[in-house]
Amino acid sequence: MSLKDAQLRVDAWISQFEEGYFEPLTNMARLSEEVGELAREVNHRFGQKTKKHDESEGDLAMEMADILFVLICMANREGID
């Protein structure tokens, strides 16, 4: 799938909701949150900080996908292709 196709799919999904895209600062906060989740997972997998015994294994691909989704939302809202 091309990035343009992904943008069209996200736009079609977001258009279902009356409120539409979040404001830029809200999207930036969401992006920061998602990057933090990816950083935590990378740190647990490859860094010195191991997970607690009751923490489930995370999914690097899903964390990256979450970041891409927020970036696409930001781009779509601002008319960037």
N, C-alpha and C positions, 0 to 999 in steps of 0.2 A: 504494500500500500504506500502510495506517495504521501508526502506531508500535506499536500493540497487536498487529497482524498480524506485524510484524517481530519483536516480542518472542516471540510464539508460535513463529515459525519458528526463531529462534535457540535457544529452549528445546528444541525437538524435535531440533535438530542436536546440541546439547550433551549431551542425554540418551543419545546413542549411546555416550558415553565414560564408563567406570567412575568416573574421578576427578571428573567434573562440572565445575562452575565453579571457577575459580581463587579463591584467597583475596583479600580486599580489597586488601592491600598489593601483591600480584602484579598484580592488575588495574590498580592505580594506576600501577605502573611501566610496564605495557604501554601505558596511556593516554598517559603522558608520552613514551614512545618514539614512538608514532604521531603525537602533536602535533608532536614534533620533526621527523619526516619531512615533515609537511605544511609546517611553517615553512621547512624547507630548500628544498622545491619552490617555494613562493611567493617566497622570496628569489631563487632562480635565475631565475624567470620575470619578476618585477616589480621586484626589487631591483638593487643594483649588483653583486652577486656572480654572475658568469657561471659556467656549468658548464665543466668541463674537456672537452677535445675527445673524450675516450674515455668520458664519462658519457652514459648514455642519457637521453632525455626522460622525465620522470616524468608521472604522471597525477594531477592534482588531485582528480578525482572519486574515484579509488580510495583516495587518502590520506584523504579525508573519510569514505568508506565504512568504512575501517578504524577510524577514531575512533568512528563511530556504532556499529559492532559491539561495541567494547569498552565503550562506555557502556551499550549494551543488556545486555551480560553483567553489568555491575555492577548495573544496575537489577533484572534478573531475580534475581540472587543475593540481593539485599536485599529482594525482594518489593515493589519499587516499580513502579507501572504508569503 
